[in-house]
Every structure is written in C-alpha cells, then in structure tokens.
C-alpha cells in the first residue's frame, strides 16, 4: 500500500497535474477534487481514495498533515489553508439593506392608493389658471382671493406623502432591527461552540470557526460534526445522519468500509479521528445552506452565467480562491444520486412562491381595497354632482353663454370640484391603518422577546393567534432534554423517588457510587449551572449524566472517585455499543485482584447476573425465576411509566485468576446486580398546564417524535395531549405511511384526511413524515375552514416542515442553523410554554387592530358623509383634505399606540381561533360604528346648517371661490375632533 501511495501521483492524467500545481499552493489536492471526493459514499469513496491517494495517510500527506501529530500550529500555514480551502464558517445570508426593506414596505395596497391621491393633489395645487375674470363670466369670485389659501394648496399633497413616508420608515426600521437581533443571537451561539483537534501532537479545544482543511479532529459520541472529513481510525463509530438524509437508522463508520463523515451529523456511539477535508460553504451542510439561502439570488446569477458554463471547473477554482463559495457551489450540482434529487428539491424550494399572506394581512388588504373602491365611487359621484350643479346653474338657469375669455375661470371651478373629489377619497381611505398595524406588531414583537420568542417575520406573531394545530417535538420542547433517574430498585426495595442516603447500607451506596463514577466516559460530567437558578449543566452522554445526577442526589460526589482512579489507570474498557447494549470497565484492586463494573440495558445485563445485593449489602443468589419476578414486578411497571431501565452490576476476580480479557462473554458474566434504575426525560413542569390552555383555546396539540411508541404515549399522557376515554390515534411512522399511501406508494389526501383529525402522537417518525403531516393538515379541505398549523423543530431535517407550516418555531438552544434559517419564530428557551405566550400575543394583536378599526372607520364614515353631502349641497366640503389628514394621521397614530399597546390577558385563551374566513368587522363592531356615526352626523349637520344662528356668526356656506376660511367651518372641524377624542376614550 505504501508504494502505491507514493506512486499515486502517477495515477493522475498529466493535465490534472499541471492544473494542481499552480492552484493548491503546495498542497496535493485542489478544492474541487476534495469536494468531488466528499460527495461519494461508502465503497465508491474508498475506491476513489485508493485510486487517487493510495489510502487515508496518502491523503494526509497530500494535505501536508500527520495522522498522529496533526498540523503544526503555525499561523502562516493555517492562514494559507483558509485562503485556499475556505474558512469553516457559513456566511449568513446577505441581510436586506435598509433601502430594500423600504421598497418592500412601499408595496402595500393602501399606501399605493394614497400615493396616487397625493400626487394628483400636488399636481393640481400647482395649476393656477391664467387670465383675469371679467364681469361677463358671472359672480364667479365674489370674495377677495386669499393669497395664503391659494399658496397653501400644496400642503395637502405633501401631507399625504409625508404620512406614507412615516409608515414606510417605521415598517422598514422594524424589519431591520429584528434582523439585527437575529444575527446577534446567531453569532453568540456560534462563538460558544468548540471542537477537539490535534495540533503539534497536543489535544486542543478550538472554536469551530477556526478549523481548517488538514486538521486532525477527535470525534466522540455526543459531538455534532462541524466539518466534513475522512476517518483515519475509529472504535465502534456510529453516526446519525438523519439531519442530512432523514434516515433515522444510525450509520456505522469505519476506516475500511465507509470513512466519510459529514458536517451537521451527530456521533451516536464510539469515537475516532478524522482528517478534515471540507469546511464552511464547501461542506455538505454548507452546500445545502447555500441552496436554501441563496436560491433566489442564485437563479438570477445563473441566467447570466449560462454562457460561462463550459468554463465551470476553472471558474469554480478561481472563485473558490476568492471565497465566493456560494457561487462555486452553484456551478457543480451535487453528484450523488440522492444529491441530484436534493438539489432539484432545494431548487424548487428556493423558487416556491412566498408563503401566503397571514390571516390578518389578507383581511386588511381586502378591507383596504373595498374602502378604496367605495371612496372612489363616492368621490366620482361628488365630482359629477358638483359639475352638473354648476353647469345647470350657470348656463341653464342664468342663461349665460360660454365665452372664450371665460374658459380659464370655468376650468378653475372644475379643478376646485376635482380637488373636493380627491378630498372625499382621502377622507375615505384610512391612512392610519397601515401604521396602526405596524406599530401594534412592532410593539408585540418587542414584548415577545421578553417572553422568549424571537420573532423573525412580523406577520408570524399575528398568524399565531389564529393557529388551530400545533405539531410539537417531544425532546427538549415538552420535556427538559435532561435524562434523570426517577425510580430505583436498591437492596430489595423499589423506591418511587430518590431514596435518602441514610436508608441505604453504606456498602451498597459505596459500590453504587464507584460503579457509576468509574464505569462512564470521563468526559461526561455535571457542571454547575451557568446562571443563578438554572439547572446544572449536563455534558456528554445523556444516560450517563442521569446516573451521575443520581450520585449527586444521593449526596455523594463522583469527582473524588475519578481523581482517585484516573482514566489512564483503568485496566480495560469495553465501550458501549448497540450490539453489547452495555459498557464495562475493569480496575485493578489494591490486593492484586480485579473488579469489573458493568452497566447496560436491564433485559440484557440481568441475564448475566447470578447474584444480587440484599438490603444488608450481602450477596444473595439470583435465579432465572427471581429474574422473571423482577421483570414482572419492577421492570415492567417502570416501562409502563415510560422509563428506560438500566441495570448496574459488578464482579470481582481474585488475585490468582486473571481471565482472558479478549473473551468478553466470559468476562462480563456471573455478575452481581447492585441496582436497577429507571431513567426518563421528565416532562417540563409547566407543560401540562400550557397544553390545557391550548386545548381550551381550541388548538389541537400533536406530538411528533423519533422515540418509541410506548415512551411517546406515556409522555403524551403525562402532558395531557391524550386523555383517557378520548378517541385518539397514536401511530408509528411506518403505520402512518401505510395508512396514507395508496398501492403505488403515493400519498393521497383523502386517506390523510381520515387519519389526521384523530392523530395525537406520531412516534418513530422521520422528518419527511413530519413534513407530510403538516402539508396534509394545511392542504386539507375537510373542516369548515383551513387549518393554521404551527410546527416546532430543531434538526436540519426539520427545515422543510418549518418552511411549509404557517408558523415555524425553531429551538434557540438545541436548534441547528438550518432550522433557525427556515423558521419564523425562535424560542430562545426551547420551551413549549413560550408557544402559548405567542398565541396570546397573536390574538392580542388581532383584537387591538379590531378595536382600532372600529375607531378609525367611525371617523371615516362620518367624514365621508359630511364631505359628500356638504359638497353637494353647499358646493364646498366643510372638512378640508388637510384637516382630515391631520385627524387621520396624528390622532389615529396616537390612538393606535394607545389601543395597540394593551398587554394580553389570559382571557384571550378562552375563545376559539377566528379562522381565515371570519370577517374582520364583526356584527357588534358594525353596530358600534353605525351608532356613533349617526350621533356625530346629527350634531355636525345641525352645526353646518343652523350653526351660524346659534353662535351668531357669518355663515360659511356658499362661500365664493378662494375665499378665506370661515369661523363657522372652524367650529365644525373642532367639534368633529372633540367627538373623535371622546369616541376613542
């Protein structure tokens, strides 16, 4: 093999060599070559490594690194590697610039109607007709023309435009600050991750972003791989690749069968060393990320780049030098079979239309358009009536003829009428509405941050108020994601909670503490909490943490035991793997004998036990009959409570009889059982109450988990997702798929509709099942209204389901970057209760906006009727456009602030969700609006037609063109404003 490795360079065709040399800066592999290698799996990959490099150490030599010593820790070399192969950091999606956000905000229908009205009004204000009026044209302008009024004509248009600018800036600023918050959270999380590498023969912990191609990394169970690599050596290594492939079975990795390790996957068993071959955007997760994130922009680039397609390879290398990984990535589609589909799928995902509008947005847009249309009709009628009135009065009743020199004067009249028409339109459209919605949402989002909801898309907060279904993960969301011992069987007694240390014989306690402390990975520890009042931190394997926690609960400490017998003093270790289902450690005793500690799945270890410790800590025979008794009385009841049972045992070898350590079955046998413990991931204490609230609020909670069905059912019962006596389904992924697919294996909506309404627990489910379920519920047409579905997810593989759902919740602590990128709201504490808070805020926003609408529409109804009748009867609107804008913008903005900033109350959770089809303005609101309008109109019309008699002032009616404002109309306006104020209060 060695010669082959040395001669492996001859394998390359000549042009390849020439291309290698200038590119790789002295390294024997190009970026493209390594990327191509990482796309292969299993046997193909091995074959490629053999052909190209001889073996893995050949690859290490090409990357100028040593499989045992690692890289020399010199900065120049590391820097050079970063330049050639990229950094281990996925550049976040380019945040939208402030201007882009402004442009998006301008797309609102209401705003567009306003902009048009404003521009028309501005244009008209600058039009001054030429020519002097002559007597012949009739009593056109009786009063002296007020200069100020004519010159102030532009204020109306400008004021409308100003209002539009306000709304747009507020909206854009909100989006921008949210984005910034999200980036801050992201970078904080990224800086905390570290990984173990070997440099200069020393084990170092380096930040994940500092990994380079050629690093030798130590992988052990519990790790999330931060980069792609090729295995150099492995012990029982098993990887959960579900986050990339969605396949829930663990994949066994070994240097001679399948040495490819991919970023974003979890190590489930064993340990090993790998040489890093791809980092950042060139790693497998990076590739998916760039497809997800840059999909839209990339499409545009693609069209431009189609011409350069043939030069793809060369261009990809030069580009990679520039670190434009995203572009390079686009040039080479994924090569593996699944990869091809993956890319297709991702592309489709990238080009999928945006999510449909949120419920409230949809209803508001509809309302705005309806109001706009009504306003247009009203203003058109107003103009027509005014023009006809004028024409009939001037040319018919007074019998004048149209004289050429009078044309400009008449035109001026028509322009005045048109402006009055525009006033009616302006009055009709509620300018304050977009601003009110924005303020209300922005305020809620800020406050939701305190409730551990980081909202990434404003409308998600409001959609949440209409949610009818929540599909939640189990681990970490409903449960604490901390395994804990809750029951134990020690010295012939079954304890339902943690026993008091005094209740146990010292011998048993001592054996138990040693068995747990020594026979577990020394990397697994329980550290003090980071924050006051938080739970202690669990590091390493979850099950072992539970056992160590049990030691601490018994008021003993594992650390002194480990210091007394450090890791290098352990005589032999049989690591845990899925075949053994147990882990054993042998230590040498002071008298020269050996002691073996073993722990593992109770059904396996108990078969190897021949003795058990009784209540005094003495040995007692343990026959098969005793074992069956124990299974029936202890283990099955624990299993029914959803607990995992673990047996802890030991065995002594006397000084003279050293066994053959390689014969594992012989060594791990004839054991003495110390204890059986039941561990579970306990339900978060606040979850059952939160789920009860959801159910009261008309929201169905479903649990989707990868766990087995018994544990899932037990947890669901503890949470209150399923209640005894209810008609519900708990299915496993396989059964679920069997029920919803036809003979050809295609999913049928009718079949799905039979399953989902009763489904409460979906266990052993893959991420695709989750996506199928969410899509099925959203697309279903069986109920009276379309379901609004919220989903929680933490894995990379949950991305599609999070994107598909109406609201996607990603976990802030346990979630992967891909999940966060696809989500709408990030739960910063991973807690289900925060989802209920989101529902409360969502409903609160909806209610605030309804209150505001009721207030705003009263103003508009009154104003339109006053302007319309006033114009028709007195030729002039008593309320001017500028005045109306003042009312709409200033008053309504503050009104919206007042109404929108009311905090939510628990009572919001007592009603059912409104759903998509319920009109925004309910019956009661209609009654309120009309009632108020009638009262206000009565007063204003009284003032308008007989007001001058009350107050003994000049009448403002029938004032000639361009006359100064009258006291009469000022009184009307002020009365109008006061009435609005009291209406609001």
Secondary structure, DSSP 4 states (H G I P E B T S, - for coil): -HHHHHHGGGGS-HHHHHHHHHHTTT-S--HHHHHHHHT--HHHHHHHHHHHHSSHHHHHHHTT-BTTTBB---HHHHHHHHHHH--S--PPPPPPPHHHHHHHHTT-HHHHHHHHHHHHHHHHHT----S---GGG-SS--SPP-HHHHHTTHHHHHHHHHHHHHHHHHHHHHHHHHHHHHHHHHHHHHHH-EEEEEETTEEEEEEGGG--TT-EEEEETT-B--SEEEEEEEEEEEEE-HHHH---SPEEEBTTTB-EE-TT-EEEEEEEEEEEEE-GGGSHHHHHHHHHHHHHHHHHHHHHHGGGGGGHHHHHHHHHHTT-HHHHHHHS---SHHHHHHHHHHHHHHHSPPPPPPHHHHHHHHHHHHHHHHHHHHHHHHHHHHHHHHHIIIIIIS-----GGGHHHHHHHHHHHHHHHHHHHHHHS-THHHHHHHHHHHHHHHHHHHTTEEESSHHHHHHGGG--EEEE-STTTTEEEEEEEEEEEETTEEESSPPPGGGS-HHHHHHHHHHHHHSS-TT-EEEPPSSTTSPPEEES-HHHHHHHHHHHHTT--HHHHHHHT-GGG--EEE---TTT-EEEEEEE-TTS-EEEEEEEEHHHHGGGEEEEE-TTS-EEE--HHHHHHHIIIIIHHHHHTTPEEEEEEEEEE-TT----TT-HHHHS-SEEEEEEEEEEEEEPTTHHHHHHHHHHTT-EEEEE-SS-HHHHHHHHHHHTSS-TT---EEEEHHHHHHHHB-TTS-B-HHHHHHHHTTEEEEES--HHHHHHHHHHHHH---SSS---EEEEE-SGGGHHHHHHSSEEEEETTT--HHHHHH-SEEETT--HHHHHHHHHHHHHHHHHHHHHHHHHHHHHHHHHHHHHHHHHHHSS-SS-HHHHHHIIIIIHHHHHHHHHTPPP-GGGGGS----SSS-SS-HHHHHHHHHHHHHHHHHHHHHHHHHHHHHT----TTPPTTPPPPHHHHHHHHHHHHHHHHHH-
